[in-house]
Amino acid sequence: KNMKANMNTQVNPCDNFYEYACGNWINNNPPPRQMSEYASFYKINNEVRDNIKKLIMTRPSSRDAVAVRKLRGIYRSCINIQGIDRRGDKPMLKLLKRLGGFPMLDGSFNKRKFNVNTAVANYMTNGFMPFFDDAVERGGPNDPPRKMYFLVQPRLHMPMNKFRNGLPAYRTFITKVMGLLNAKSTTLSRDIDDLVRFATSLNDLLAPWTARNAKRTFSELRRLSSLNFARIINIQTKKSGSTFRVKPSTAFYDYAPHYWSGFNRLIKRTKKETIANYMAWDLVYNTIGYLPERKYKSAINNFVVNALGQYPRGGDRSYSCLRSLTSDKSLVPIVSRMYVDKYFDKRAKTIASEMIEDIRKSFEDMLQNVQWMDAASRKAGYDKAAAIKKDVGYPEELLVDAKLNAKFSKMTGWSSAYYANTVSTWRNSKRESFKQLGMTLSKDEWHITATTVNAFYEPSLNRISIPAAILQKPFYNKDHPKYLNFAGIGYVIGHELTHGFDNSGKNYDLNGNRVQWWSSETLRKYQQKANCFVNQYNSFQVPEVNSHVNGKLTLNENLADNGGILESFRAYRTYIAKLGREEPTLPGLNLTPNQLFYLNSAQVWCGKVFTAAAWRRNLNEVHSPMRYRVWGSLMNSPD
Ligand SMILES: [Zn+2]
């Protein structure tokens, strides 16, 4: 019934199959608000986001895994305005004191006790990074398979392009906040001047994000930077419980090679007191949103509007609490766990895994018949397909309470301590990340989240990922006939698998290394075939903007679409051949199972682009406009 409602049966499917399949979709699925484009994908995505919000808003229960209970507790603490008001500034002042104080607030400073390395390490343990940013990630394909350290320039309080103009509002903001905190320094105005000047110098050291990076050792960095990174990092790994320690010879990625010499000079010429003030102010800046809202609202909004050019903060508390919790990447495992428990049919994991095998088989069969490849290249292609690894649904360890809880052991979820909860979340996230440093990469590690409505192929890992959130209608349903599931999630699987052999995927071998693994002759013929696709898609008109599809830009996605639909249709026919009979058709639609396959394969792309601006943006997209994703791959399909 749903399928029929989306169709425009007035149109002859042979004239315009997309209009035939999707012509009525937008009437049945009006966008929730004014949008420049809206499609089936967006709709499912919105539903998933709404469900996640409901899950976070659910009252914590003793039946929840401890980590889940904590997240729900944090949400409660965020909407508990009375609790936040009652605690006032105390939790922040306590933290500042523990980290060595805030000279211009306390009115005192012990110059001899202050050591910038120790201070940086202590702030960092709590998730505050005033002078640089970092990450612990896998390195490049030529690095040993261990988690490495990445050093990045800091994110300051105003973006580079707004810094100069924002300075007056920034200074006003600091002055107001210091007043609200009852600053005791007798030289406050001068202290603030020093601080603003220091922030400006830091900003001058930054480079645009496209800046190059350098792989180097910590002993090399020691010569460049007055901060002793090996020491600072080892304090973190030790606190995380890991036995790994950085050595002078340990390599890492420096994404801020432009930054260090200027930073050194700046630290050398700046008063220790100003450095201490800046670090403490950075903490206040980053956590002021977790203090009593009424007290700081006007100061914050004055800054946000005048310096950052953004809309004032505030509005619906519940909405902003949910937004802050759902945008925190460190909380993803808990959110995924809740989602999978409540909304995911765990059998889908097995079924989708089986479908990946069916489609892999179908791809391999097709490869047997590719005439333009020589035997050795064909064999190599076969081996690569056979070696593709798969992530389906969610990582298994999410469902093991002990493992999930251990990841959040330092996070608190008290229902009335929002500030402390937030800082504990950051501290926990830092600790978990440093626990990983130097660790061998786990084969089971997920690089995507279960709640993403999408699917992926990663060439450097030779791995496809089908997250839990895409395993739902119209892509998949356990009660649907197989032709609908093959047309939906089967098509998606085929698409991702084909990415392993698209114009960039073909440059990576079965282990994800960038090497040539096809013969030059086969590659040459591949390029010829690929050019056919470029020319074909170039010829598709986009009258809305008086232009046409960019065949080169969209080549990889077009190849994936074309391959995906062939592979999944043939996998479906193999399934039927094994079954020995056709599946029942659908009531109300006078169509064969094969026709229904193609109808659903088109309907997953139903949607509408409303404005010319959106169409133009569409032309810069690596995916072809939705109607051509359907037309192109179907007109090329011999089936
Ligand atoms: Zn793709």
Residues whose N, C-alpha, C, O or C-beta is under 5 A from the ligand:
A	BS01	ZN	E557 A560
